[in-house]
C-alpha cells in the first residue's frame, strides 16, 4: 500500500520499455472484414453510421471550442506539474477532406469507394518518428497486387503530424483527440475478397512482427460487391 502511494496517477514511473504503437481502424463492426454491396444500402449504411458517430468528437466546431491551434511540424511539449491540465491541438474532421463525411455523407460507400480511418494507440509521453512525421502506406497483403489500384490518403500525404504528440494521459489531456489518417480506397477489385495491409512507417516504428498483427500495421479485408 505504501509503495502504491508513491506512484503517480498521471504518468508511468518507468517508460524505458514502451513498445512502438499499435494501430486500429474505423469503422470496426464485424471484425476486420468490411463487406457490402453498393446497390444494397442496408449493407453499407451501418459502416456509414459508425463513421459519423466516431467523428462526432472531431466536428470542426467541437474542436474549435475545446482545443487550440498548434504549430505543425513540431512536437507540442508542455511543461508544468504532472497534475496540470494540458492543452490539446485541434484535429478537425474537415482535414480528412473526401473522407470527412461533410461533402459526401456516405464516406464513399455508396460509390464502392470506402473510406477507412487509421489511428495510433495512445502511449503516454511517446514521440513517434523521432522528429519526422510517421506516414502510412497500404498494399495487398497477399495475392494479386492489381486488385488494389488506387488509395488516397488524408490529411496531406497520409502522415501523423508531430504537433499531436506527446500525449499526457487521460487525467490531464482531457480534450485530446487522437490524430487520424483517412485511407480512401478509390479503385479496388469488385466482387472479390481483397486482403489489405496498412502500415506505419517511421523511425522507431516496428511493422513486421509476425507475432503481432496490430503492432505498426493492420490487416483487413475489403469485399465490395456491385
Residue frames as a rotation matrix with the C-alpha (Angstrom) as fourth column:
UNK 1
0.571 0.821 0.000 0.00
0.821 -0.571 0.000 0.00
0.000 0.000 -1.000 0.00
UNK 2
0.433 -0.502 -0.749 2.84
0.143 -0.782 0.607 2.39
-0.890 -0.370 -0.267 0.87
UNK 3
-0.644 -0.708 0.290 4.52
0.366 0.048 0.929 1.66
-0.672 0.705 0.229 -2.48
UNK 4
-0.113 0.696 0.709 1.27
0.988 0.003 0.154 2.34
0.105 0.718 -0.688 -4.31
UNK 5
0.715 0.381 -0.587 1.13
0.527 -0.844 0.094 5.77
-0.460 -0.377 -0.804 -2.68
UNK 6
-0.123 -0.859 -0.498 4.43
0.051 -0.506 0.861 6.64
-0.991 0.080 0.106 -4.36
UNK 7
-0.554 -0.061 0.831 3.04
0.785 0.294 0.545 6.03
-0.278 0.954 -0.115 -7.87
UNK 8
-0.784 0.266 -0.561 1.80
-0.329 -0.944 0.012 8.94
-0.527 0.194 0.828 -9.94
UNK 9
0.019 0.861 0.507 -1.74
0.403 0.458 -0.792 8.61
-0.915 0.220 -0.339 -11.35
UNK 10
0.627 0.249 -0.739 -0.70
-0.394 -0.717 -0.575 10.85
-0.672 0.651 -0.351 -14.25
UNK 11
0.421 -0.545 -0.725 2.37
-0.816 0.122 -0.565 9.22
0.397 0.829 -0.393 -15.79
UNK 12
0.915 -0.170 -0.367 4.00
0.247 0.953 0.174 5.80
0.320 -0.250 0.914 -15.51
UNK 13
0.714 -0.700 -0.034 7.18
-0.279 -0.328 0.903 5.78
-0.643 -0.635 -0.429 -13.46
UNK 14
-0.385 -0.867 0.317 9.11
-0.036 0.357 0.933 3.66
-0.922 0.348 -0.168 -15.94
UNK 15
0.724 0.638 -0.262 8.73
-0.253 -0.107 -0.961 4.26
-0.642 0.762 0.085 -19.68
UNK 16
-0.181 -0.912 -0.368 12.01
-0.814 -0.072 0.577 2.85
-0.553 0.404 -0.729 -20.98
UNK 17
-0.869 -0.117 0.480 10.33
0.090 0.918 0.387 -0.30
-0.486 0.379 -0.787 -22.30
UNK 18
0.125 0.943 -0.308 7.34
-0.291 -0.262 -0.920 1.28
-0.949 0.205 0.242 -24.02
UNK 19
-0.354 -0.219 0.909 6.77
0.670 0.618 0.410 -0.54
-0.652 0.755 -0.072 -27.27
UNK 20
-0.989 0.063 -0.135 6.07
-0.141 -0.678 0.721 1.25
-0.046 0.732 0.680 -30.57
UNK 21
-0.408 0.912 0.049 2.39
-0.697 -0.276 -0.662 1.93
-0.590 -0.304 0.748 -31.17
UNK 22
-0.652 0.406 0.640 -0.20
0.602 0.791 0.111 -0.47
-0.462 0.458 -0.760 -32.43
UNK 23
-0.896 0.370 -0.244 -2.95
-0.443 -0.757 0.480 0.70
-0.007 0.538 0.843 -34.76
UNK 24
-0.474 0.829 0.296 -6.69
0.495 0.529 -0.689 0.32
-0.728 -0.180 -0.661 -35.18
UNK 25
-0.935 0.200 0.293 -9.23
0.198 -0.393 0.898 1.10
0.295 0.897 0.328 -37.88
UNK 26
-0.349 0.916 -0.199 -12.68
0.089 -0.179 -0.980 2.63
-0.933 -0.359 -0.019 -38.02
UNK 27
0.324 0.814 0.483 -15.30
-0.913 0.135 0.384 1.55
0.248 -0.565 0.787 -38.87
UNK 28
-0.849 -0.483 -0.214 -14.93
-0.389 0.846 -0.366 -1.62
0.358 -0.227 -0.906 -36.84
UNK 29
-0.003 0.967 0.254 -18.18
-0.998 -0.019 0.061 -3.56
0.064 -0.253 0.965 -36.75
UNK 30
0.920 0.374 0.120 -17.81
-0.371 0.927 -0.044 -7.18
-0.128 -0.004 0.992 -37.78
UNK 31
0.475 -0.830 0.292 -14.16
0.536 0.536 0.653 -7.89
-0.698 -0.153 0.699 -37.19
UNK 32
-0.235 -0.729 -0.643 -11.65
-0.201 -0.610 0.766 -6.98
-0.951 0.309 -0.003 -39.84
UNK 33
-0.698 0.131 0.704 -13.80
0.699 0.335 0.631 -7.66
-0.153 0.933 -0.326 -42.87
UNK 34
-0.409 0.568 -0.714 -15.59
-0.296 -0.823 -0.485 -4.75
-0.863 0.013 0.505 -44.48
UNK 35
-0.894 0.160 0.418 -18.11
0.427 0.584 0.691 -6.26
-0.133 0.796 -0.590 -46.88
UNK 36
-0.146 0.888 -0.437 -21.06
-0.016 -0.444 -0.896 -4.61
-0.989 -0.123 0.079 -48.63
UNK 37
-0.293 0.174 0.940 -22.91
0.943 0.218 0.253 -4.32
-0.161 0.960 -0.228 -51.91
UNK 38
-0.977 -0.164 -0.138 -23.07
0.140 -0.976 0.169 -0.87
-0.163 0.146 0.976 -53.45
UNK 39
-0.630 0.776 0.033 -26.61
-0.180 -0.187 0.966 -1.45
0.755 0.603 0.258 -54.74
UNK 40
0.262 0.704 -0.661 -27.90
0.580 0.432 0.690 -2.53
0.771 -0.564 -0.295 -51.30
UNK 41
0.074 -0.220 0.973 -27.92
-0.395 -0.902 -0.174 0.42
0.916 -0.372 -0.153 -48.93
UNK 42
0.853 0.357 0.382 -28.65
-0.475 0.223 0.851 -1.69
0.218 -0.907 0.360 -45.88
UNK 43
0.742 -0.625 -0.244 -25.29
0.628 0.775 -0.075 -3.47
0.236 -0.097 0.967 -46.31
UNK 44
-0.265 -0.926 0.270 -23.17
0.732 -0.376 -0.568 -0.31
0.627 0.047 0.778 -46.10
UNK 45
0.362 0.480 0.799 -25.29
-0.093 -0.835 0.543 2.06
0.928 -0.271 -0.257 -44.00
UNK 46
0.938 -0.030 -0.344 -24.05
0.342 0.226 0.912 0.59
0.050 -0.974 0.222 -40.68
UNK 47
-0.015 -1.000 0.008 -20.47
1.000 -0.015 -0.001 1.46
0.001 0.008 1.000 -41.67
UNK 48
-0.278 -0.011 0.961 -21.52
0.380 -0.920 0.099 5.00
0.883 0.392 0.260 -42.53
UNK 49
0.741 0.620 0.260 -23.39
-0.035 -0.351 0.936 5.41
0.671 -0.702 -0.238 -39.24
UNK 50
0.680 -0.557 -0.477 -20.36
0.722 0.395 0.568 4.13
-0.128 -0.731 0.671 -37.34
UNK 51
-0.310 -0.833 0.458 -18.10
0.886 -0.428 -0.178 6.64
0.344 0.350 0.871 -39.08
UNK 52
0.031 0.400 0.916 -20.37
0.037 -0.916 0.399 9.59
0.999 0.021 -0.043 -38.28
UNK 53
0.932 0.327 -0.158 -20.62
0.137 0.086 0.987 8.51
0.336 -0.941 0.035 -34.65
UNK 54
0.356 -0.881 -0.311 -16.86
0.924 0.283 0.256 8.16
-0.137 -0.379 0.915 -34.33
UNK 55
-0.476 -0.622 0.622 -16.13
0.764 -0.643 -0.059 11.51
0.436 0.447 0.781 -35.99
UNK 56
0.604 0.775 0.184 -18.63
0.558 -0.576 0.598 13.48
0.569 -0.259 -0.780 -33.89
UNK 57
0.645 -0.425 -0.635 -15.83
0.552 -0.315 0.772 14.42
-0.528 -0.849 0.032 -31.48
UNK 58
-0.449 -0.874 0.187 -13.84
0.729 -0.237 0.642 15.73
-0.517 0.424 0.744 -34.45
UNK 59
0.507 0.689 0.519 -16.52
0.855 -0.478 -0.201 18.14
0.109 0.546 -0.831 -35.70
UNK 60
-0.251 -0.700 0.669 -14.87
0.603 -0.654 -0.457 21.44
0.757 0.289 0.586 -36.55
UNK 61
0.259 0.427 0.866 -16.99
-0.349 -0.795 0.496 23.44
0.901 -0.430 -0.057 -34.10
UNK 62
0.975 0.079 -0.209 -16.32
0.143 0.499 0.855 20.99
0.172 -0.863 0.475 -31.28
UNK 63
0.241 -0.967 -0.081 -12.57
0.955 0.252 -0.158 21.17
0.173 -0.040 0.984 -31.89
UNK 64
-0.232 -0.305 0.923 -12.59
0.301 -0.925 -0.230 24.96
0.925 0.225 0.307 -32.10
UNK 65
0.599 0.557 0.576 -14.41
-0.380 -0.435 0.816 25.21
0.705 -0.707 -0.049 -28.76
UNK 66
0.995 -0.096 -0.005 -12.30
0.058 0.551 0.832 22.71
-0.077 -0.829 0.554 -26.83
UNK 67
0.390 -0.907 0.162 -8.84
0.801 0.420 0.427 22.74
-0.455 -0.036 0.890 -28.39
UNK 68
0.440 -0.346 -0.829 -6.24
-0.207 -0.937 0.281 25.16
-0.874 0.048 -0.484 -29.68
UNK 69
0.966 -0.245 -0.086 -4.46
-0.065 0.093 -0.994 25.74
0.251 0.965 0.074 -32.97
UNK 70
0.578 -0.810 0.099 -0.91
0.148 0.223 0.963 24.43
-0.802 -0.543 0.249 -32.83
UNK 71
0.214 -0.631 -0.746 2.24
-0.891 -0.440 0.116 24.86
-0.401 0.639 -0.656 -34.88
UNK 72
0.983 0.184 -0.022 2.53
-0.175 0.879 -0.443 22.00
-0.063 0.439 0.896 -37.41
UNK 73
0.610 -0.754 -0.243 5.74
-0.031 0.284 -0.958 20.06
0.792 0.592 0.149 -37.83
UNK 74
-0.536 -0.807 0.249 6.96
-0.354 -0.053 -0.934 20.11
0.766 -0.589 -0.257 -34.23
UNK 75
-0.357 0.368 -0.859 6.14
0.739 0.674 -0.018 18.31
0.572 -0.641 -0.512 -31.01
UNK 76
0.207 0.510 0.835 3.82
-0.277 -0.788 0.550 20.15
0.938 -0.345 -0.022 -28.63
UNK 77
-0.301 -0.449 -0.841 5.76
0.681 0.516 -0.520 19.78
0.668 -0.729 0.151 -25.39
UNK 78
0.415 0.562 0.715 4.09
-0.186 -0.717 0.672 21.22
0.891 -0.412 -0.193 -22.31
UNK 79
-0.673 -0.732 -0.108 5.79
0.033 0.116 -0.993 21.87
0.739 -0.672 -0.054 -19.01
UNK 80
-0.053 0.628 0.776 4.38
-0.864 -0.419 0.280 22.34
0.502 -0.655 0.565 -15.55
UNK 81
-0.507 -0.073 0.859 3.31
-0.704 0.610 -0.364 19.85
-0.497 -0.789 -0.360 -12.94
UNK 82
-0.992 0.119 -0.042 2.06
0.079 0.846 0.527 16.42
0.098 0.520 -0.849 -13.97
UNK 83
-0.458 0.869 -0.186 -1.32
0.741 0.258 -0.620 17.26
-0.491 -0.422 -0.762 -12.46
UNK 84
-0.440 0.270 -0.857 -1.84
-0.305 -0.942 -0.140 20.41
-0.845 0.200 0.496 -14.54
UNK 85
0.507 0.702 0.500 -4.39
0.316 0.388 -0.866 20.12
-0.802 0.597 -0.025 -17.33
UNK 86
-0.621 -0.779 0.083 -2.74
0.281 -0.122 0.952 20.04
-0.732 0.615 0.295 -20.73
UNK 87
0.082 0.586 -0.806 -3.94
-0.684 -0.555 -0.473 21.76
-0.725 0.590 0.355 -23.86
UNK 88
-0.082 -0.032 0.996 -4.81
0.490 0.869 0.069 19.70
-0.868 0.494 -0.056 -26.93
UNK 89
-0.824 -0.287 -0.488 -4.31
-0.273 -0.554 0.787 20.54
-0.497 0.781 0.378 -30.58
UNK 90
0.196 0.951 -0.239 -7.26
-0.666 -0.050 -0.745 20.76
-0.720 0.305 0.623 -32.92
UNK 91
-0.941 -0.259 0.217 -7.84
0.012 0.616 0.788 17.89
-0.338 0.744 -0.577 -35.30
UNK 92
-0.189 0.914 -0.359 -10.84
-0.697 -0.382 -0.607 18.89
-0.692 0.135 0.709 -37.38
UNK 93
0.062 0.281 0.958 -12.71
0.337 0.897 -0.285 16.33
-0.940 0.340 -0.039 -39.42
UNK 94
0.907 0.260 -0.333 -12.56
-0.178 -0.479 -0.859 18.71
-0.383 0.838 -0.388 -42.38
UNK 95
-0.014 -0.986 -0.165 -8.85
-0.851 -0.075 0.520 17.80
-0.525 0.147 -0.838 -42.58
UNK 96
-0.377 -0.084 0.923 -9.98
0.075 0.990 0.121 14.41
-0.923 0.115 -0.366 -43.83
UNK 97
-0.701 0.026 -0.713 -11.34
-0.624 -0.506 0.595 16.06
-0.345 0.862 0.371 -46.98
UNK 98
-0.320 0.608 -0.727 -13.13
-0.712 0.351 0.608 13.43
0.625 0.712 0.320 -49.12
UNK 99
-0.349 0.145 -0.926 -13.28
0.413 0.911 -0.013 11.15
0.841 -0.386 -0.378 -46.09
UNK 100
-0.970 -0.036 0.239 -14.68
-0.175 -0.580 -0.796 13.74
0.167 -0.814 0.556 -43.68
UNK 101
-0.512 0.856 -0.076 -18.32
0.856 0.499 -0.137 12.86
-0.079 -0.135 -0.988 -44.32
UNK 102
-0.398 0.333 -0.855 -19.07
0.106 -0.909 -0.404 16.54
-0.911 -0.251 0.326 -44.93
UNK 103
-0.451 0.205 -0.868 -19.38
-0.843 -0.419 0.339 16.73
-0.294 0.885 0.362 -48.71
UNK 104
-0.228 0.360 -0.905 -20.09
-0.457 0.781 0.426 13.03
0.860 0.511 -0.013 -49.12
UNK 105
0.014 0.290 0.957 -22.06
-1.000 -0.018 0.020 11.87
0.023 -0.957 0.290 -46.07
UNK 106
0.948 0.317 -0.014 -21.70
-0.317 0.948 -0.002 8.23
0.013 0.006 1.000 -47.18
UNK 107
0.292 -0.929 0.227 -17.87
-0.586 0.014 0.810 8.32
-0.756 -0.370 -0.540 -46.98
UNK 108
-0.404 -0.482 -0.777 -17.68
-0.912 0.152 0.380 6.81
-0.065 0.863 -0.501 -50.47
UNK 109
-0.716 0.117 0.688 -19.53
-0.107 0.956 -0.274 3.63
-0.690 -0.270 -0.672 -49.52
UNK 110
0.357 0.934 0.005 -22.43
-0.068 0.031 -0.997 4.45
-0.932 0.355 0.074 -51.83
UNK 111
0.624 -0.212 -0.752 -19.96
-0.777 -0.269 -0.569 4.54
-0.081 0.940 -0.333 -54.73
UNK 112
0.945 -0.312 -0.096 -17.96
0.302 0.947 -0.106 1.46
0.124 0.071 0.990 -53.83
UNK 113
0.072 -0.935 0.347 -15.03
0.240 -0.322 -0.916 3.67
0.968 0.149 0.201 -52.79
UNK 114
0.784 0.441 -0.436 -14.96
0.472 0.031 0.881 3.30
0.402 -0.897 -0.184 -49.00
UNK 115
0.109 -0.703 0.703 -13.04
-0.539 -0.636 -0.552 5.45
0.835 -0.319 -0.448 -46.55
UNK 116
0.648 -0.023 -0.762 -11.32
0.576 0.669 0.470 3.78
0.499 -0.743 0.446 -43.61
UNK 117
0.654 -0.371 0.660 -9.72
-0.553 -0.829 0.082 5.66
0.516 -0.418 -0.747 -40.72
UNK 118
0.292 -0.668 -0.684 -6.44
0.584 0.691 -0.426 4.64
0.758 -0.275 0.592 -39.12
UNK 119
0.695 -0.088 0.713 -5.41
-0.524 -0.741 0.419 5.71
0.492 -0.665 -0.562 -35.63
UNK 120
-0.335 -0.865 -0.373 -2.37
-0.083 0.422 -0.903 5.01
0.938 -0.272 -0.213 -33.50
UNK 121
0.487 0.414 -0.769 -2.83
0.698 0.346 0.628 3.68
0.526 -0.842 -0.120 -30.00
UNK 122
0.687 -0.178 0.704 -2.12
-0.382 -0.913 0.142 6.27
0.618 -0.367 -0.696 -27.32
UNK 123
0.323 -0.665 -0.673 1.15
0.834 0.536 -0.129 5.96
0.447 -0.520 0.728 -25.41
UNK 124
0.966 0.088 -0.243 1.90
0.214 -0.798 0.563 8.49
-0.144 -0.596 -0.790 -22.68
UNK 125
0.460 -0.820 -0.340 4.98
-0.257 -0.490 0.833 10.53
-0.850 -0.295 -0.437 -23.48
UNK 126
0.047 -0.466 0.883 5.68
0.707 0.640 0.301 8.83
-0.706 0.610 0.359 -26.79
UNK 127
0.214 -0.076 -0.974 7.10
-0.519 -0.854 -0.048 10.95
-0.828 0.515 -0.222 -29.62
UNK 128
0.561 0.070 0.825 6.65
0.432 0.826 -0.363 8.95
-0.707 0.560 0.433 -32.82
UNK 129
0.865 -0.152 0.478 9.05
0.464 -0.120 -0.878 9.25
0.191 0.981 -0.033 -35.70
UNK 130
0.144 -0.868 -0.476 11.94
0.852 -0.136 0.506 10.80
-0.504 -0.478 0.719 -33.75
UNK 131
-0.302 -0.230 -0.925 11.23
0.042 -0.973 0.229 14.24
-0.953 0.030 0.303 -35.21
UNK 132
-0.902 0.067 -0.426 9.93
-0.431 -0.100 0.897 13.11
0.018 0.993 0.119 -38.62
UNK 133
-0.050 0.981 0.186 6.17
-0.940 0.016 -0.340 12.53
-0.337 -0.192 0.922 -39.10
UNK 134
-0.666 -0.055 0.744 5.10
-0.007 0.998 0.068 8.89
-0.746 0.040 -0.665 -39.32
UNK 135
-0.446 0.478 -0.757 3.47
-0.893 -0.292 0.342 8.03
-0.058 0.828 0.557 -42.64
UNK 136
0.028 0.580 0.814 1.03
-0.286 0.785 -0.550 5.35
-0.958 -0.217 0.188 -43.80
UNK 137
-0.560 -0.070 -0.825 1.01
-0.827 0.099 0.553 3.09
0.043 0.993 -0.114 -46.83
UNK 138
0.206 0.706 0.678 -1.32
-0.521 0.665 -0.535 0.31
-0.829 -0.243 0.504 -47.97
UNK 139
-0.501 -0.314 -0.806 -0.93
-0.853 0.333 0.401 -2.66
0.143 0.889 -0.435 -50.27
UNK 140
0.586 0.643 -0.493 -2.45
-0.570 0.760 0.313 -6.06
0.576 0.098 0.812 -50.99
UNK 141
0.308 -0.462 0.831 -1.36
-0.872 0.211 0.441 -8.26
-0.379 -0.861 -0.338 -48.12
UNK 142
-0.588 -0.450 0.673 -1.38
-0.143 0.876 0.460 -11.50
-0.796 0.174 -0.579 -50.10
UNK 143
0.242 0.686 0.686 -2.46
0.628 0.429 -0.650 -12.23
-0.740 0.588 -0.327 -53.65
UNK 144
0.049 -0.130 0.990 -2.85
0.970 -0.231 -0.078 -10.17
0.239 0.964 0.115 -56.80
UNK 145
-0.564 -0.379 -0.733 -1.43
0.628 -0.773 -0.084 -6.68
-0.536 -0.508 0.675 -56.23
UNK 146
-0.938 0.212 0.276 -3.51
0.099 -0.597 0.796 -5.28
0.333 0.773 0.539 -59.10
UNK 147
-0.109 0.948 -0.301 -6.67
0.841 0.249 0.480 -5.78
0.530 -0.201 -0.824 -57.02
UNK 148
0.492 0.179 -0.852 -5.75
0.645 -0.733 0.219 -2.56
-0.585 -0.657 -0.476 -55.18
UNK 149
0.127 -0.402 0.907 -5.15
0.951 -0.211 -0.226 0.05
0.282 0.891 0.356 -57.85
UNK 150
-0.322 -0.213 0.922 -5.60
0.147 -0.974 -0.173 3.35
0.935 0.080 0.345 -56.05
UNK 151
0.278 0.356 -0.892 -5.64
0.952 0.021 0.305 4.71
0.128 -0.934 -0.333 -52.50
UNK 152
0.053 -0.221 0.974 -5.81
0.076 -0.972 -0.224 8.37
0.996 0.086 -0.035 -51.48
UNK 153
-0.164 -0.213 -0.963 -4.58
0.952 0.222 -0.211 9.46
0.258 -0.952 0.167 -48.06
UNK 154
0.192 0.246 0.950 -5.75
-0.036 -0.966 0.257 12.41
0.981 -0.083 -0.176 -45.94
UNK 155
0.884 0.107 -0.455 -4.70
-0.048 -0.948 -0.315 14.74
-0.465 0.301 -0.833 -44.48
UNK 156
0.207 -0.847 -0.490 -1.89
-0.863 -0.394 0.316 15.66
-0.461 0.358 -0.812 -46.86
UNK 157
-0.051 -0.341 -0.939 0.03
-0.771 0.611 -0.179 12.62
0.634 0.715 -0.294 -47.93
UNK 158
0.683 0.459 -0.568 -1.11
-0.056 0.808 0.586 10.45
0.729 -0.368 0.578 -45.05
UNK 159
-0.438 -0.867 -0.237 1.05
0.296 0.110 -0.949 11.45
0.849 -0.486 0.208 -42.10
UNK 160
0.584 0.498 -0.641 0.54
0.763 -0.068 0.643 11.94
0.277 -0.865 -0.419 -38.38
UNK 161
0.372 -0.450 0.812 1.69
-0.051 -0.883 -0.466 15.49
0.927 0.132 -0.351 -37.64
UNK 162
-0.464 -0.706 -0.536 4.16
0.527 0.266 -0.807 15.85
0.712 -0.656 0.248 -34.79
UNK 163
-0.655 0.150 0.740 2.09
-0.457 -0.859 -0.230 18.56
0.601 -0.489 0.632 -33.08
UNK 164
0.447 0.894 -0.010 -0.31
-0.567 0.292 0.770 15.96
0.692 -0.339 0.638 -31.68
UNK 165
0.616 -0.344 -0.708 2.45
0.597 0.791 0.135 14.41
0.514 -0.506 0.693 -29.58
UNK 166
-0.907 -0.084 -0.413 3.33
0.062 0.942 -0.329 13.70
0.417 -0.324 -0.849 -26.88
UNK 167
0.197 0.979 -0.060 0.15
-0.052 0.072 0.996 12.50
0.979 -0.193 0.065 -25.20
UNK 168
-0.601 -0.505 0.620 -0.02
-0.535 -0.323 -0.781 13.26
0.594 -0.801 -0.076 -21.48
UNK 169
-0.923 0.239 -0.300 -2.68
0.365 0.788 -0.496 10.81
0.118 -0.568 -0.815 -20.31
UNK 170
-0.242 0.951 0.192 -6.44
0.609 -0.005 0.793 10.84
0.756 0.309 -0.578 -19.82
UNK 171
0.193 0.338 -0.921 -6.37
0.967 -0.224 0.120 12.62
-0.165 -0.914 -0.371 -16.45
UNK 172
-0.159 -0.347 -0.924 -4.66
0.287 -0.912 0.293 15.78
-0.945 -0.218 0.245 -17.71
UNK 173
-0.952 -0.149 -0.268 -5.08
-0.212 -0.313 0.926 15.63
-0.221 0.938 0.266 -21.51
UNK 174
-0.453 0.849 0.272 -8.84
0.140 0.369 -0.919 15.54
-0.880 -0.378 -0.286 -21.15
UNK 175
0.495 0.699 -0.516 -9.80
-0.371 -0.367 -0.853 17.05
-0.786 0.614 0.077 -24.52
UNK 176
-0.524 -0.817 -0.240 -7.19
-0.604 0.157 0.781 15.15
-0.601 0.554 -0.576 -26.53
UNK 177
0.742 0.655 0.143 -8.46
-0.329 0.541 -0.774 13.58
-0.585 0.527 0.617 -29.73
UNK 178
-0.017 -0.818 0.576 -6.13
0.289 0.547 0.786 11.19
-0.957 0.179 0.227 -31.50
UNK 179
-0.215 -0.113 -0.970 -4.96
-0.813 -0.530 0.241 12.29
-0.542 0.840 0.022 -34.94
UNK 180
0.426 0.472 0.772 -6.21
0.086 0.828 -0.553 10.20
-0.901 0.302 0.312 -37.83
UNK 181
-0.754 -0.442 -0.485 -5.17
-0.479 -0.135 0.868 9.19
-0.449 0.887 -0.109 -41.31
UNK 182
0.367 0.920 0.136 -8.01
-0.423 0.296 -0.857 8.53
-0.828 0.257 0.497 -43.73
UNK 183
-0.803 -0.553 0.222 -7.49
-0.106 0.499 0.860 5.94
-0.587 0.667 -0.459 -46.44
UNK 184
0.195 0.884 -0.425 -9.80
-0.647 -0.210 -0.733 6.36
-0.737 0.418 0.531 -49.42
UNK 185
-0.566 -0.375 0.734 -9.91
0.163 0.822 0.545 3.16
-0.808 0.428 -0.404 -51.46
UNK 186
-0.052 0.548 -0.835 -10.96
-0.654 -0.651 -0.386 4.64
-0.755 0.526 0.392 -54.77
UNK 187
0.290 0.123 -0.949 -10.21
-0.896 0.383 -0.224 1.66
0.336 0.916 0.222 -57.02
UNK 188
-0.512 -0.350 0.784 -10.50
-0.661 0.744 -0.099 -1.83
-0.549 -0.569 -0.612 -55.54
UNK 189
-0.885 0.159 -0.437 -11.36
-0.221 0.684 0.695 -5.04
0.410 0.712 -0.570 -57.37
UNK 190
-0.188 0.919 0.347 -15.11
-0.982 -0.171 -0.081 -5.61
-0.015 -0.356 0.934 -57.08
UNK 191
0.754 0.641 -0.145 -16.80
-0.631 0.767 0.116 -8.89
0.186 0.004 0.983 -56.17
UNK 192
0.319 -0.736 -0.598 -13.61
0.254 0.674 -0.694 -10.21
0.913 0.069 0.401 -54.67
UNK 193
0.954 -0.072 -0.291 -12.12
0.282 -0.108 0.953 -10.51
-0.100 -0.992 -0.082 -51.18
UNK 194
0.408 -0.832 0.377 -9.05
0.150 -0.346 -0.926 -8.29
0.901 0.434 -0.016 -51.16
UNK 195
0.647 -0.254 -0.719 -6.76
0.759 0.123 0.639 -8.65
-0.073 -0.959 0.272 -48.09
UNK 196
0.513 -0.401 0.759 -5.08
0.123 -0.841 -0.527 -5.33
0.850 0.364 -0.382 -47.38
UNK 197
0.257 -0.514 -0.818 -2.23
0.965 0.092 0.245 -4.40
-0.051 -0.853 0.520 -45.09
UNK 198
0.661 -0.074 0.747 -1.74
0.082 -0.982 -0.169 -0.80
0.746 0.173 -0.643 -44.00
UNK 199
0.250 -0.721 -0.646 1.49
0.938 0.347 -0.024 0.08
0.241 -0.599 0.763 -42.19
UNK 200
0.953 -0.173 -0.247 3.07
-0.057 -0.906 0.419 2.87
-0.296 -0.385 -0.874 -40.22
UNK 201
0.442 -0.861 0.254 6.46
0.785 0.234 -0.574 3.96
0.435 0.453 0.778 -41.49
UNK 202
0.705 -0.267 0.657 8.96
-0.372 -0.928 0.022 5.97
0.604 -0.260 -0.754 -39.49
UNK 203
-0.365 -0.930 -0.047 11.98
-0.347 0.183 -0.920 5.85
0.864 -0.320 -0.390 -37.26
UNK 204
-0.842 -0.041 0.538 11.42
-0.533 0.217 -0.817 3.54
-0.083 -0.975 -0.205 -34.30
UNK 205
0.218 0.976 -0.028 8.29
-0.948 0.204 -0.244 2.00
-0.232 0.080 0.969 -35.82
UNK 206
-0.847 -0.360 0.391 8.03
-0.279 0.927 0.251 -1.79
-0.453 0.103 -0.886 -35.92
UNK 207
0.065 0.922 -0.381 5.64
-0.893 -0.116 -0.435 -3.09
-0.445 0.369 0.816 -38.58
UNK 208
0.076 -0.113 -0.991 6.91
-0.761 0.636 -0.131 -6.55
0.645 0.763 -0.038 -39.49
UNK 209
-0.746 -0.305 0.591 6.48
-0.648 0.538 -0.540 -8.59
-0.153 -0.786 -0.599 -36.32
UNK 210
-0.589 0.502 -0.633 4.67
-0.256 0.627 0.735 -11.78
0.766 0.596 -0.241 -37.30
UNK 211
-0.662 0.294 -0.689 3.50
0.687 0.605 -0.402 -12.47
0.299 -0.740 -0.603 -33.75
UNK 212
-0.304 0.563 -0.768 1.59
0.483 -0.604 -0.634 -9.16
-0.821 -0.564 -0.088 -33.51
UNK 213
-0.327 0.241 0.914 -0.59
0.938 -0.034 0.345 -8.13
0.114 0.970 -0.215 -36.46
UNK 214
0.749 0.656 0.096 -1.53
0.629 -0.749 0.209 -4.82
0.209 -0.096 -0.973 -34.80
UNK 215
0.350 -0.705 -0.617 1.96
0.445 -0.455 0.772 -3.53
-0.825 -0.544 0.154 -34.00
UNK 216
-0.439 -0.574 -0.692 2.67
-0.218 -0.679 0.701 -0.81
-0.872 0.458 0.173 -36.52
UNK 217
-0.890 0.190 -0.415 0.31
-0.397 0.125 0.909 -2.35
0.224 0.974 -0.036 -39.06
UNK 218
-0.271 0.834 0.480 -3.15
-0.429 0.342 -0.836 -3.75
-0.862 -0.433 0.265 -39.52
UNK 219
-0.995 -0.025 -0.097 -4.61
-0.096 0.515 0.852 -6.31
0.029 0.857 -0.514 -41.89
UNK 220
-0.243 0.967 0.072 -8.22
-0.245 0.010 -0.969 -6.25
-0.938 -0.254 0.235 -43.02
UNK 221
-0.734 0.066 0.675 -10.32
0.591 0.551 0.589 -7.45
-0.333 0.832 -0.444 -45.96
UNK 222
-0.453 0.616 -0.645 -12.38
-0.610 -0.742 -0.279 -5.40
-0.650 0.267 0.712 -48.39
UNK 223
-0.756 0.339 0.560 -15.18
0.578 0.747 0.328 -7.22
-0.307 0.571 -0.761 -50.18
UNK 224
-0.500 0.518 -0.694 -17.12
-0.393 -0.850 -0.352 -4.75
-0.772 0.097 0.628 -52.32
UNK 225
-0.470 0.426 0.773 -19.99
0.734 0.675 0.074 -6.07
-0.490 0.602 -0.630 -54.40
UNK 226
-0.975 0.126 0.181 -21.81
0.037 -0.716 0.697 -4.25
0.217 0.687 0.694 -57.14
